[in-house]
Amino acid sequence: MNDCPIEKNEVNAITAARLRVDIVTIFPEMLDGVLNNSMLKIGRDKGLLDLRAVNLRDYTTDKHHQTDDTPFGGGAGMVMIPDPIFRCVEDLTAGETGARVVLTTPGGKPYTQRKAEEFAACGRLVILCGRYEGVDDRVREHLVTDEVSIGDYVLTGGEIAAMAIVDSVARLIPGVLGRGESFEEESFSEGLLEYPHFSKPAEYRGWRIPEILLGGNHEAIRRWRRKESMRLTLERRPDLLKRHNFTHEDRKLLVEIEAELGLRAL
């Protein structure tokens, strides 16, 4: 398996100046809106992102441009055949080394921020969009480097999952967001959910923002944000805390939160 590892806590050291992604699909028109708008369009215009929708049918050899067939052993549905996929990926990656070939599949490992960081550090992805009952297993065994799932549910195809992957990876490429620190405190970057955000006005329909955010004490604001981040994680995703690398301050904040909520987190 080709691998582009990233060391723990190395998200700030991602050095990829450019990301190229080929999304292999039989419905390339599904990707137009996402790839040509908002942050992804800005990244492409800057020359930081090279994002391409590749029509798998262009790599078929029959007059009907067939990409699927009935499964051996019988059963419902159709299976994507291997030959067009192999031809496509081998053409796209000819002369390259280190490309990650990603298959979107319900049977893959859960997609995480950590995996997004790995892909961003690698800088070269080919994403295969599954369809129908699945993809011939020889593709998975001999071509794919990563199998990922974006959730415990089934989609009609892998295009939506591919778009989610591209969006999450592209925003980690330096220069795409415009501010290098923009993603540093976001949900999951440190294994915690992000703290609440507020903007003007300070009071709206009788709902006032926390006074600490108005006082100008940056250290107090930082501590409040850290505490609220931990509080939200405890309330909504306590499983993340079980894997969190606690600092001394984190442990003190957790004790405060537990006392306020009247419970024991870990």
matplotlib code that plots the C-alpha trace (Angstrom):
import matplotlib.pyplot as plt

x = [0.0, 1.3, 1.4, 2.1, 2.1, 1.8, 3.3, 0.9, 0.0, 1.7, -1.3, 0.5, 3.5, 1.6, 3.8, 1.8, 1.6, -0.9, -3.5, -4.5, -7.6, -9.2, -12.7, -13.6, -17.4, -20.0, -21.8, -19.2, -21.9, -22.9, -19.6, -19.8, -21.5, -19.2, -15.9, -16.7, -18.0, -16.9, -13.6, -12.8, -13.2, -11.0, -8.3, -8.4, -8.2, -5.1, -3.5, -3.4, -6.0, -6.2, -9.6, -10.9, -14.1, -13.1, -15.8, -15.1, -17.0, -14.2, -12.1, -14.5, -13.7, -17.2, -19.7, -22.1, -19.5, -20.4, -19.1, -21.2, -22.4, -24.3, -22.6, -21.1, -23.0, -26.3, -28.1, -29.8, -28.2, -25.1, -21.4, -18.9, -16.5, -12.7, -11.2, -12.4, -11.3, -7.9, -7.4, -8.5, -6.4, -3.3, -3.7, -4.2, -1.2, 1.2, 4.7, 3.6, 4.5, 2.7, -0.8, -3.6, -6.4, -9.5, -12.6, -15.8, -17.7, -20.0, -17.5, -14.6, -13.0, -14.8, -13.5, -11.9, -10.1, -6.9, -7.4, -8.1, -4.7, -3.0, -4.5, -3.6, 0.0, 0.1, -1.3, -2.3, -5.6, -7.7, -11.2, -13.3, -17.0, -18.7, -22.2, -24.8, -24.1, -20.4, -17.1, -15.4, -13.3, -10.2, -10.2, -10.2, -7.5, -5.1, -5.6, -7.1, -4.9, -7.7, -11.3, -13.4, -16.9, -18.4, -21.0, -23.1, -25.7, -26.0, -25.9, -26.9, -23.4, -20.0, -20.1, -21.4, -18.8, -16.1, -17.2, -17.1, -13.5, -12.3, -13.8, -12.3, -8.8, -8.7, -9.2, -6.0, -3.9, -1.9, -3.4, -6.8, -8.6, -6.6, -5.7, -3.3, -4.9, -8.4, -8.6, -6.4, -9.1, -11.9, -13.9, -11.9, -8.6, -7.6, -10.0, -12.6, -15.7, -15.3, -16.5, -19.6, -19.2, -21.0, -21.1, -22.9, -25.2, -24.2, -27.9, -30.5, -34.2, -33.2, -30.5, -27.1, -23.8, -21.5, -20.1, -16.6, -16.4, -16.9, -14.3, -11.2, -9.3, -7.7, -6.5, -9.9, -11.5, -9.1, -9.8, -13.6, -13.4, -11.3, -13.8, -16.8, -15.1, -14.7, -18.2, -19.8, -17.6, -18.6, -22.3, -22.4, -19.4, -18.0, -16.3, -13.8, -12.8, -11.8, -9.1, -8.2, -4.6, -5.4, -3.2, -3.1, -5.4, -7.8, -8.1, -8.8, -11.5, -13.0, -13.3, -15.1, -17.5, -18.3, -19.0, -21.3, -23.1, -23.2, -21.6, -18.3, -17.1, -14.3]
y = [0.0, 3.5, 5.6, 9.2, 9.2, 12.4, 12.6, 13.2, 16.9, 17.8, 19.5, 22.9, 21.4, 20.3, 21.5, 20.5, 23.6, 22.0, 19.3, 17.2, 15.1, 13.0, 11.9, 8.9, 8.6, 7.7, 10.9, 13.7, 16.3, 15.7, 17.3, 20.5, 22.7, 21.7, 21.9, 25.3, 27.3, 28.8, 27.8, 25.1, 27.5, 30.1, 27.4, 26.4, 30.0, 30.5, 27.4, 25.6, 23.0, 20.8, 19.1, 16.9, 14.9, 11.9, 10.0, 6.3, 5.5, 7.1, 4.1, 1.4, -0.6, -1.7, 0.3, 0.5, 2.0, -0.6, -0.1, -2.8, -6.4, -9.1, -10.6, -14.1, -16.4, -14.6, -12.0, -8.7, -5.6, -5.0, -4.8, -2.4, -4.3, -4.0, -3.3, 0.3, 1.2, -0.3, 1.4, 4.7, 4.7, 3.4, 6.2, 8.9, 7.9, 6.9, 8.0, 9.0, 7.5, 7.9, 8.6, 7.5, 5.6, 6.0, 3.9, 5.3, 2.4, 1.7, -1.1, 1.3, 2.7, 5.8, 9.0, 11.3, 14.6, 12.6, 10.9, 14.3, 15.5, 12.4, 13.0, 16.7, 15.9, 13.4, 15.9, 13.4, 11.5, 9.4, 8.9, 6.0, 6.6, 3.3, 2.5, -0.2, -3.2, -2.3, -2.7, -5.9, -6.9, -7.2, -3.4, -3.2, -5.8, -4.8, -1.2, 0.7, 2.1, 3.5, 2.4, 5.1, 5.5, 8.9, 7.4, 4.4, 4.8, 3.9, 6.4, 5.7, 6.4, 7.6, 11.0, 12.8, 11.0, 12.0, 15.7, 15.6, 14.2, 16.8, 19.7, 18.5, 17.9, 21.0, 23.4, 22.1, 23.1, 26.2, 29.3, 27.9, 29.3, 32.5, 32.4, 29.7, 29.5, 29.1, 25.3, 25.0, 25.2, 23.7, 20.6, 17.4, 19.1, 18.5, 15.7, 18.0, 19.7, 23.5, 26.1, 28.3, 31.3, 34.7, 37.9, 41.2, 42.3, 41.5, 41.2, 39.8, 39.2, 39.3, 36.7, 38.1, 36.7, 35.6, 38.6, 37.2, 37.7, 41.5, 42.1, 42.1, 39.7, 37.4, 34.8, 34.6, 34.3, 31.5, 29.6, 30.0, 28.7, 25.7, 24.9, 25.3, 23.1, 20.4, 20.9, 20.4, 17.3, 15.8, 16.4, 15.4, 13.2, 11.8, 9.0, 11.6, 12.5, 8.9, 9.3, 12.9, 13.7, 15.8, 18.7, 19.7, 22.6, 20.3, 18.1, 21.1, 22.3, 18.9, 18.8, 22.2, 21.0, 17.8, 19.7, 22.1, 19.2, 16.9, 14.0, 12.1, 12.1, 9.5]
z = [0.0, -0.9, 2.3, 3.1, 6.9, 9.0, 12.5, 15.5, 16.1, 12.8, 11.1, 11.3, 9.5, 6.4, 3.6, 0.5, -1.7, -4.1, -4.0, -7.0, -6.8, -9.6, -8.8, -10.9, -11.4, -14.0, -13.2, -13.4, -13.8, -10.1, -9.0, -11.0, -8.4, -5.6, -7.5, -9.1, -6.2, -2.9, -1.3, -3.8, -6.7, -4.9, -4.3, -8.0, -9.1, -6.9, -8.5, -5.1, -6.1, -9.2, -8.9, -11.8, -12.4, -14.5, -16.4, -15.9, -19.1, -21.1, -20.1, -21.3, -24.5, -25.6, -27.7, -24.8, -22.4, -19.8, -16.3, -14.4, -14.8, -12.9, -9.9, -9.9, -7.7, -8.4, -6.3, -6.7, -8.3, -10.4, -9.6, -11.1, -13.3, -12.7, -16.1, -16.7, -13.1, -13.5, -16.9, -15.5, -12.3, -14.1, -16.7, -14.1, -12.0, -14.8, -13.8, -10.3, -6.9, -3.6, -4.9, -2.5, -4.3, -2.2, -2.5, -0.9, 0.5, 3.5, 4.4, 4.8, 7.9, 9.4, 7.8, 10.4, 10.6, 11.1, 7.7, 6.1, 7.4, 6.0, 2.6, 2.7, 3.5, 0.7, -1.8, -4.5, -4.4, -6.8, -5.4, -6.8, -6.4, -5.8, -7.3, -7.3, -5.1, -5.0, -6.8, -7.9, -4.9, -7.0, -7.2, -3.5, -3.1, -5.8, -6.6, -3.6, -0.8, 1.4, 2.0, 3.8, 4.9, 5.9, 8.1, 9.1, 6.3, 2.6, -0.2, -3.8, -4.9, -3.7, -5.2, -2.1, 0.0, -2.5, -2.3, 1.5, 1.4, -1.2, 0.9, 4.1, 2.6, 0.4, 3.3, 4.9, 2.0, 3.0, 1.4, 0.5, 3.5, 3.5, 7.2, 8.3, 11.8, 10.5, 11.0, 14.1, 16.7, 14.7, 15.8, 15.8, 15.0, 18.6, 19.2, 20.8, 19.5, 18.9, 21.4, 20.7, 18.5, 18.7, 16.6, 16.7, 18.2, 21.7, 22.5, 20.2, 21.1, 24.7, 24.4, 25.5, 24.7, 27.6, 29.4, 29.4, 25.6, 26.0, 28.7, 26.5, 28.7, 26.1, 28.6, 30.3, 26.8, 25.8, 29.0, 28.6, 25.0, 26.1, 28.9, 26.6, 24.0, 26.6, 27.9, 24.5, 23.9, 27.2, 26.5, 22.8, 22.1, 25.4, 23.4, 22.2, 25.7, 26.3, 23.6, 24.4, 25.5, 28.5, 29.6, 33.3, 32.5, 30.7, 33.8, 36.0, 33.6, 33.4, 37.2, 37.1, 34.4, 36.2, 39.4, 37.5, 35.7, 38.8, 37.0, 36.4, 32.8, 32.8]

ax = plt.figure().add_subplot(projection="3d")
ax.plot(x, y, z, "-o")
ax.set_aspect("equal")
plt.show()
